[in-house]
Amino acid sequence: MNAVANPIEKRNERYGKYVDSVTPKSGTVKSLWNSFWIGGITCCIAQGVGDIYALIFPNFSEDMIVNITSMTIITIAILFTGLGFYDVIARKGGAGCFLPITGFANAISSASMEFKSEGLILGTSVKMFSVVGPVVVNGIVWSTVAGILNLLILGRL
């Protein structure tokens, strides 16, 4: 038994050294800074788009402006994913690119693109919803838990 474990341990050790040698080194402070400024720029762009819509459509309600802005930002994120720009930005910005709305749009569109060769229904649609499903389920479950805790602790909804 020991003779079998020894080659496996040596292989695992060699593999670990290989992984360490090819894994890019990144500093925590630099990664945090890049996430901060890229996420901040994304939010500023979204705010600017919303402000432009508010100027163009002064009769629209604030909720309508927010909805149109969200749709625009989602569309831009999907286009950037399709054109390959989102990956370039994500490599630099890390977690800053995964703001809820843009990151979610990227995840859905990249899954759709990756499996399009399997067909519209079994490829694009199914894989797209394999990303959406867990997010929706977790959103429903945790918002229900938060609502129940709010009701129990504060006595109101």
C-alpha atoms as an extended CHARMM CRD file, in Angstrom:
* protein
*
       157  EXT
         1         1  MET       CA              0.0000000000        0.0000000000        0.0000000000  PROA      1               0.0000000000
         2         2  ASN       CA              2.8230000000        2.3930000000        0.8460000000  PROA      2               0.0000000000
         3         3  ALA       CA              4.5000000000        1.7090000000       -2.5160000000  PROA      3               0.0000000000
         4         4  VAL       CA              1.3280000000        2.8220000000       -4.3070000000  PROA      4               0.0000000000
         5         5  ALA       CA              0.8260000000        5.9120000000       -2.1640000000  PROA      5               0.0000000000
         6         6  ASN       CA              4.3970000000        7.1240000000       -2.6420000000  PROA      6               0.0000000000
         7         7  PRO       CA              4.1900000000        7.6290000000       -6.4500000000  PROA      7               0.0000000000
         8         8  ILE       CA              0.8020000000        9.3110000000       -6.0300000000  PROA      8               0.0000000000
         9         9  GLU       CA              2.1980000000       11.6590000000       -3.4030000000  PROA      9               0.0000000000
        10        10  LYS       CA              5.1700000000       12.4750000000       -5.6540000000  PROA      10              0.0000000000
        11        11  ARG       CA              2.8410000000       13.1360000000       -8.5850000000  PROA      11              0.0000000000
        12        12  ASN       CA              0.6540000000       15.3890000000       -6.4330000000  PROA      12              0.0000000000
        13        13  GLU       CA              3.7130000000       17.2530000000       -5.1870000000  PROA      13              0.0000000000
        14        14  ARG       CA              4.9880000000       17.7890000000       -8.7670000000  PROA      14              0.0000000000
        15        15  TYR       CA              1.5500000000       18.9440000000       -9.8500000000  PROA      15              0.0000000000
        16        16  GLY       CA              1.3530000000       21.3590000000       -6.9120000000  PROA      16              0.0000000000
        17        17  LYS       CA              4.7180000000       22.8520000000       -7.8740000000  PROA      17              0.0000000000
        18        18  TYR       CA              3.5690000000       23.1620000000      -11.4840000000  PROA      18              0.0000000000
        19        19  VAL       CA              0.3580000000       24.9260000000      -10.4620000000  PROA      19              0.0000000000
        20        20  ASP       CA              2.3220000000       27.3330000000       -8.2710000000  PROA      20              0.0000000000
        21        21  SER       CA              4.7020000000       28.1000000000      -11.1390000000  PROA      21              0.0000000000
        22        22  VAL       CA              1.9720000000       28.9240000000      -13.6910000000  PROA      22              0.0000000000
        23        23  THR       CA             -0.4710000000       30.6860000000      -11.3580000000  PROA      23              0.0000000000
        24        24  PRO       CA             -0.1650000000       34.4560000000      -11.7660000000  PROA      24              0.0000000000
        25        25  LYS       CA              0.8740000000       36.2430000000       -8.6260000000  PROA      25              0.0000000000
        26        26  SER       CA             -1.3220000000       39.1420000000       -7.6290000000  PROA      26              0.0000000000
        27        27  GLY       CA             -1.1850000000       41.4710000000       -4.7090000000  PROA      27              0.0000000000
        28        28  THR       CA             -4.2320000000       41.8070000000       -2.5240000000  PROA      28              0.0000000000
        29        29  VAL       CA             -4.0770000000       45.5920000000       -2.3840000000  PROA      29              0.0000000000
        30        30  LYS       CA             -3.7020000000       45.8600000000       -6.1660000000  PROA      30              0.0000000000
        31        31  SER       CA             -6.6250000000       43.4550000000       -6.7420000000  PROA      31              0.0000000000
        32        32  LEU       CA             -8.8260000000       45.3580000000       -4.3030000000  PROA      32              0.0000000000
        33        33  TRP       CA             -7.9150000000       48.6810000000       -5.9160000000  PROA      33              0.0000000000
        34        34  ASN       CA             -8.6820000000       47.3810000000       -9.4290000000  PROA      34              0.0000000000
        35        35  SER       CA            -12.0030000000       45.9520000000       -8.2560000000  PROA      35              0.0000000000
        36        36  PHE       CA            -12.8590000000       49.2330000000       -6.5840000000  PROA      36              0.0000000000
        37        37  TRP       CA            -12.1220000000       51.5620000000       -9.4910000000  PROA      37              0.0000000000
        38        38  ILE       CA            -13.5400000000       49.3460000000      -12.2390000000  PROA      38              0.0000000000
        39        39  GLY       CA            -16.6890000000       48.6780000000      -10.2310000000  PROA      39              0.0000000000
        40        40  GLY       CA            -16.9080000000       52.3880000000       -9.4630000000  PROA      40              0.0000000000
        41        41  ILE       CA            -16.5410000000       53.3600000000      -13.1090000000  PROA      41              0.0000000000
        42        42  THR       CA            -19.2580000000       50.8600000000      -14.0240000000  PROA      42              0.0000000000
        43        43  CYS       CA            -21.5870000000       52.4150000000      -11.4510000000  PROA      43              0.0000000000
        44        44  CYS       CA            -20.7360000000       55.9440000000      -12.6150000000  PROA      44              0.0000000000
        45        45  ILE       CA            -21.4780000000       54.9770000000      -16.2220000000  PROA      45              0.0000000000
        46        46  ALA       CA            -24.8200000000       53.5130000000      -15.1520000000  PROA      46              0.0000000000
        47        47  GLN       CA            -25.6290000000       56.6860000000      -13.2060000000  PROA      47              0.0000000000
        48        48  GLY       CA            -24.6880000000       58.8040000000      -16.2170000000  PROA      48              0.0000000000
        49        49  VAL       CA            -26.9070000000       56.7140000000      -18.5040000000  PROA      49              0.0000000000
        50        50  GLY       CA            -29.7740000000       57.1560000000      -16.0550000000  PROA      50              0.0000000000
        51        51  ASP       CA            -29.2030000000       60.8990000000      -15.8610000000  PROA      51              0.0000000000
        52        52  ILE       CA            -29.1950000000       61.1630000000      -19.6590000000  PROA      52              0.0000000000
        53        53  TYR       CA            -32.4670000000       59.2270000000      -19.8300000000  PROA      53              0.0000000000
        54        54  ALA       CA            -33.9510000000       61.5350000000      -17.1860000000  PROA      54              0.0000000000
        55        55  LEU       CA            -32.9950000000       64.5560000000      -19.3430000000  PROA      55              0.0000000000
        56        56  ILE       CA            -34.2910000000       63.0280000000      -22.5750000000  PROA      56              0.0000000000
        57        57  PHE       CA            -37.5260000000       61.7510000000      -21.0460000000  PROA      57              0.0000000000
        58        58  PRO       CA            -38.5090000000       64.2770000000      -18.3350000000  PROA      58              0.0000000000
        59        59  ASN       CA            -42.0730000000       62.9320000000      -18.1030000000  PROA      59              0.0000000000
        60        60  PHE       CA            -40.9680000000       59.3890000000      -17.2080000000  PROA      60              0.0000000000
        61        61  SER       CA            -41.2110000000       58.3390000000      -13.5780000000  PROA      61              0.0000000000
        62        62  GLU       CA            -38.0590000000       57.5950000000      -11.6150000000  PROA      62              0.0000000000
        63        63  ASP       CA            -38.9390000000       53.8800000000      -11.6140000000  PROA      63              0.0000000000
        64        64  MET       CA            -39.2240000000       53.9040000000      -15.4040000000  PROA      64              0.0000000000
        65        65  ILE       CA            -35.8260000000       55.6190000000      -15.7320000000  PROA      65              0.0000000000
        66        66  VAL       CA            -34.2680000000       53.0080000000      -13.4130000000  PROA      66              0.0000000000
        67        67  ASN       CA            -35.7850000000       50.1770000000      -15.4660000000  PROA      67              0.0000000000
        68        68  ILE       CA            -34.6020000000       51.6000000000      -18.7920000000  PROA      68              0.0000000000
        69        69  THR       CA            -31.1410000000       52.2280000000      -17.3520000000  PROA      69              0.0000000000
        70        70  SER       CA            -30.9500000000       48.6550000000      -16.0590000000  PROA      70              0.0000000000
        71        71  MET       CA            -31.9570000000       47.3000000000      -19.4540000000  PROA      71              0.0000000000
        72        72  THR       CA            -29.3090000000       49.4480000000      -21.1260000000  PROA      72              0.0000000000
        73        73  ILE       CA            -26.5430000000       48.3190000000      -18.7670000000  PROA      73              0.0000000000
        74        74  ILE       CA            -27.5820000000       44.6770000000      -19.2120000000  PROA      74              0.0000000000
        75        75  THR       CA            -27.5160000000       45.1030000000      -23.0010000000  PROA      75              0.0000000000
        76        76  ILE       CA            -24.0640000000       46.6940000000      -22.8820000000  PROA      76              0.0000000000
        77        77  ALA       CA            -22.7470000000       43.8610000000      -20.6760000000  PROA      77              0.0000000000
        78        78  ILE       CA            -24.1470000000       41.2520000000      -23.0820000000  PROA      78              0.0000000000
        79        79  LEU       CA            -22.6500000000       43.0370000000      -26.0910000000  PROA      79              0.0000000000
        80        80  PHE       CA            -19.2840000000       43.3320000000      -24.3340000000  PROA      80              0.0000000000
        81        81  THR       CA            -19.4270000000       39.6040000000      -23.5450000000  PROA      81              0.0000000000
        82        82  GLY       CA            -20.2240000000       38.7210000000      -27.1490000000  PROA      82              0.0000000000
        83        83  LEU       CA            -17.4570000000       40.9430000000      -28.5000000000  PROA      83              0.0000000000
        84        84  GLY       CA            -14.9160000000       39.6550000000      -25.9760000000  PROA      84              0.0000000000
        85        85  PHE       CA            -14.4240000000       42.9680000000      -24.1640000000  PROA      85              0.0000000000
        86        86  TYR       CA            -15.9710000000       41.8130000000      -20.8940000000  PROA      86              0.0000000000
        87        87  ASP       CA            -13.2970000000       39.1360000000      -20.3820000000  PROA      87              0.0000000000
        88        88  VAL       CA            -10.5290000000       41.7040000000      -20.8650000000  PROA      88              0.0000000000
        89        89  ILE       CA            -12.1450000000       44.0430000000      -18.3360000000  PROA      89              0.0000000000
        90        90  ALA       CA            -12.7940000000       41.1650000000      -15.9140000000  PROA      90              0.0000000000
        91        91  ARG       CA             -9.1550000000       40.0680000000      -15.9860000000  PROA      91              0.0000000000
        92        92  LYS       CA             -8.1700000000       43.5460000000      -14.8220000000  PROA      92              0.0000000000
        93        93  GLY       CA            -11.1120000000       44.3580000000      -12.5750000000  PROA      93              0.0000000000
        94        94  GLY       CA            -11.7990000000       41.0250000000      -10.9140000000  PROA      94              0.0000000000
        95        95  ALA       CA            -14.7250000000       41.2440000000       -8.5340000000  PROA      95              0.0000000000
        96        96  GLY       CA            -15.4400000000       44.8300000000       -9.5800000000  PROA      96              0.0000000000
        97        97  CYS       CA            -16.8260000000       43.4650000000      -12.8590000000  PROA      97              0.0000000000
        98        98  PHE       CA            -19.2790000000       41.2380000000      -11.1050000000  PROA      98              0.0000000000
        99        99  LEU       CA            -21.5970000000       43.9230000000       -9.8960000000  PROA      99              0.0000000000
       100       100  PRO       CA            -24.9300000000       42.1580000000       -9.6290000000  PROA      100             0.0000000000
       101       101  ILE       CA            -26.4840000000       43.3180000000      -12.8740000000  PROA      101             0.0000000000
       102       102  THR       CA            -23.4590000000       43.2730000000      -15.2110000000  PROA      102             0.0000000000
       103       103  GLY       CA            -21.9480000000       40.1050000000      -13.7750000000  PROA      103             0.0000000000
       104       104  PHE       CA            -25.2740000000       38.2980000000      -14.0110000000  PROA      104             0.0000000000
       105       105  ALA       CA            -25.7330000000       39.4150000000      -17.6240000000  PROA      105             0.0000000000
       106       106  ASN       CA            -22.2030000000       38.2430000000      -18.4250000000  PROA      106             0.0000000000
       107       107  ALA       CA            -22.7600000000       34.8510000000      -16.7800000000  PROA      107             0.0000000000
       108       108  ILE       CA            -25.9880000000       34.2200000000      -18.6520000000  PROA      108             0.0000000000
       109       109  SER       CA            -24.7500000000       35.3930000000      -22.0490000000  PROA      109             0.0000000000
       110       110  SER       CA            -21.4120000000       33.5580000000      -21.8110000000  PROA      110             0.0000000000
       111       111  ALA       CA            -23.2080000000       30.3120000000      -20.9030000000  PROA      111             0.0000000000
       112       112  SER       CA            -25.5380000000       30.8120000000      -23.8650000000  PROA      112             0.0000000000
       113       113  MET       CA            -22.6320000000       31.4280000000      -26.2220000000  PROA      113             0.0000000000
       114       114  GLU       CA            -20.6080000000       28.5040000000      -24.9300000000  PROA      114             0.0000000000
       115       115  PHE       CA            -23.3320000000       25.9230000000      -25.5470000000  PROA      115             0.0000000000
       116       116  LYS       CA            -24.9510000000       27.3300000000      -28.7070000000  PROA      116             0.0000000000
       117       117  SER       CA            -23.5570000000       24.4170000000      -30.7410000000  PROA      117             0.0000000000
       118       118  GLU       CA            -25.8950000000       22.0800000000      -28.8330000000  PROA      118             0.0000000000
       119       119  GLY       CA            -28.9220000000       23.8710000000      -30.2540000000  PROA      119             0.0000000000
       120       120  LEU       CA            -31.3190000000       26.6190000000      -29.2760000000  PROA      120             0.0000000000
       121       121  ILE       CA            -33.3150000000       24.6610000000      -26.7050000000  PROA      121             0.0000000000
       122       122  LEU       CA            -30.9310000000       22.0510000000      -25.2530000000  PROA      122             0.0000000000
       123       123  GLY       CA            -27.8430000000       24.2250000000      -25.5960000000  PROA      123             0.0000000000
       124       124  THR       CA            -28.4550000000       27.9390000000      -25.3300000000  PROA      124             0.0000000000
       125       125  SER       CA            -31.6600000000       27.9620000000      -23.2950000000  PROA      125             0.0000000000
       126       126  VAL       CA            -30.9210000000       25.0940000000      -20.9220000000  PROA      126             0.0000000000
       127       127  LYS       CA            -27.3990000000       26.2350000000      -20.0780000000  PROA      127             0.0000000000
       128       128  MET       CA            -28.5580000000       29.8230000000      -19.6870000000  PROA      128             0.0000000000
       129       129  PHE       CA            -31.1210000000       28.7170000000      -17.1180000000  PROA      129             0.0000000000
       130       130  SER       CA            -28.6080000000       26.4910000000      -15.3530000000  PROA      130             0.0000000000
       131       131  VAL       CA            -26.9290000000       29.7740000000      -14.3620000000  PROA      131             0.0000000000
       132       132  VAL       CA            -30.1580000000       31.6350000000      -13.6450000000  PROA      132             0.0000000000
       133       133  GLY       CA            -31.8100000000       28.8560000000      -11.6330000000  PROA      133             0.0000000000
       134       134  PRO       CA            -29.5520000000       28.8230000000       -8.5580000000  PROA      134             0.0000000000
       135       135  VAL       CA            -29.5170000000       32.6220000000       -8.4090000000  PROA      135             0.0000000000
       136       136  VAL       CA            -33.3100000000       32.8520000000       -8.5120000000  PROA      136             0.0000000000
       137       137  VAL       CA            -33.7550000000       30.0430000000       -5.9630000000  PROA      137             0.0000000000
       138       138  ASN       CA            -31.2500000000       31.6180000000       -3.5730000000  PROA      138             0.0000000000
       139       139  GLY       CA            -32.8430000000       35.0270000000       -4.0470000000  PROA      139             0.0000000000
       140       140  ILE       CA            -36.2840000000       33.6830000000       -3.1780000000  PROA      140             0.0000000000
       141       141  VAL       CA            -35.0830000000       31.5960000000       -0.2170000000  PROA      141             0.0000000000
       142       142  TRP       CA            -32.9120000000       34.2850000000        1.3840000000  PROA      142             0.0000000000
       143       143  SER       CA            -35.3950000000       37.1000000000        0.8230000000  PROA      143             0.0000000000
       144       144  THR       CA            -38.0350000000       34.9180000000        2.5010000000  PROA      144             0.0000000000
       145       145  VAL       CA            -35.6880000000       34.2660000000        5.4300000000  PROA      145             0.0000000000
       146       146  ALA       CA            -34.9410000000       38.0000000000        5.6810000000  PROA      146             0.0000000000
       147       147  GLY       CA            -38.6630000000       38.8160000000        5.5950000000  PROA      147             0.0000000000
       148       148  ILE       CA            -39.4370000000       36.2960000000        8.3420000000  PROA      148             0.0000000000
       149       149  LEU       CA            -36.5710000000       37.5830000000       10.5000000000  PROA      149             0.0000000000
       150       150  ASN       CA            -37.7520000000       41.1460000000        9.9350000000  PROA      150             0.0000000000
       151       151  LEU       CA            -41.2590000000       40.1340000000       10.9820000000  PROA      151             0.0000000000
       152       152  LEU       CA            -40.0240000000       38.3000000000       14.0920000000  PROA      152             0.0000000000
       153       153  ILE       CA            -37.4930000000       40.8960000000       15.2020000000  PROA      153             0.0000000000
       154       154  LEU       CA            -39.2090000000       44.1460000000       14.2770000000  PROA      154             0.0000000000
       155       155  GLY       CA            -42.7900000000       42.9330000000       14.2000000000  PROA      155             0.0000000000
       156       156  ARG       CA            -43.4680000000       44.4570000000       10.7950000000  PROA      156             0.0000000000
       157       157  LEU       CA            -42.9060000000       43.7300000000        7.1330000000  PROA      157             0.0000000000
